[in-house]
Amino acid sequence: MPPILETHTVSKVYRNGGQSTRAVDDVSIQVAPGEFVALVGPSGSGKTTLLAILAGLLAPSGGVVSIDGQALSRLGEGKRARFRREKIGFTFQANNLVPYLTVLENVTLMLRLNGTYDRVGQQRARDLLTRLGLGDRLDYLPRQISGGQQQRVAIARALIHLPSVVLADEPTASLDTERAFQVVETFATLIHEQKRAGVMVTHDLRMVKYVDRVIQMLDGRIERILDSHADISCLADPADCRPVPLDVLDPGSTPRACPSPD
């Protein structure tokens, strides 16, 4: 199955006077339908800049970003904005809910912006919010619900218009541990079920337990990609990296070492 999201040698260079900084340096990735990927790395590694490029919010200095086979750079500004609105769902670190709209209205706002608001879409919004445990909060304003509930509204808003790609920028930064796990688990479940291509930037390595692949970035480049469940679990929880007793190891094998988060 072809990837939904694909980049080819994408770079982003910032220039200040005679100096230049490569925030993203020749990054090539693919994300398949139903795949949830985490971008991790230290501050300044380029992961948030890359996410903005994937969202079409920031133009790359070089390379190509394609969604559903369409290169974003080949679209004019107006068409690119419409394509982004239809094909991409985005959740931010701050959920950016409209304070004077109800929970249901915040979610269906994406349908109104795309000109696809109808009874079918409204019912889909109700069903999705109910699935997220917010069926009894449809008429509440954002200030009347908890932070975790607000993030779930943001997830529903990112998925309601059936986008091809769903992007999340530090979606758990303002949540306590229990709510953070709930939000990311829900996010992962919906991406898998709806066959979207999902990418999440996170500084909290515990959250990667729910993803299918981890891309570690450093100095704007991809340093390493983890795609085995064992390695991802090890990164999320070093306690999962306990050495295997030598008497049960195959000849010539070695105990698993936890991959470094740096």
Buried (B, 14 or more C-beta within 10 A) or exposed (E): EEBBBBBBEBBBBEEEEEEEBBBBBBBEBBBBBBBBBBBBBEEBBBBBBBBBBBBBEBEBBBBBBBBBEBEBBEBEEEEBEBBBBBBBBBBBBEBBBEEEBBBBBBBBBBBEEBEBBEEEBBEBBBEBBBBBEBEEBBEBBBEEBEBBBBBBBBBBBBBBBBBBBBBBBBBBBBBEEEBBBBBBEBBBEBBBEBEBBBBBBBBBBBBBBBBBBBBBBBBBBBBBEBEEEEBBBBBBBEEBBEEEEEEEEEEEEEEBEBBEBE
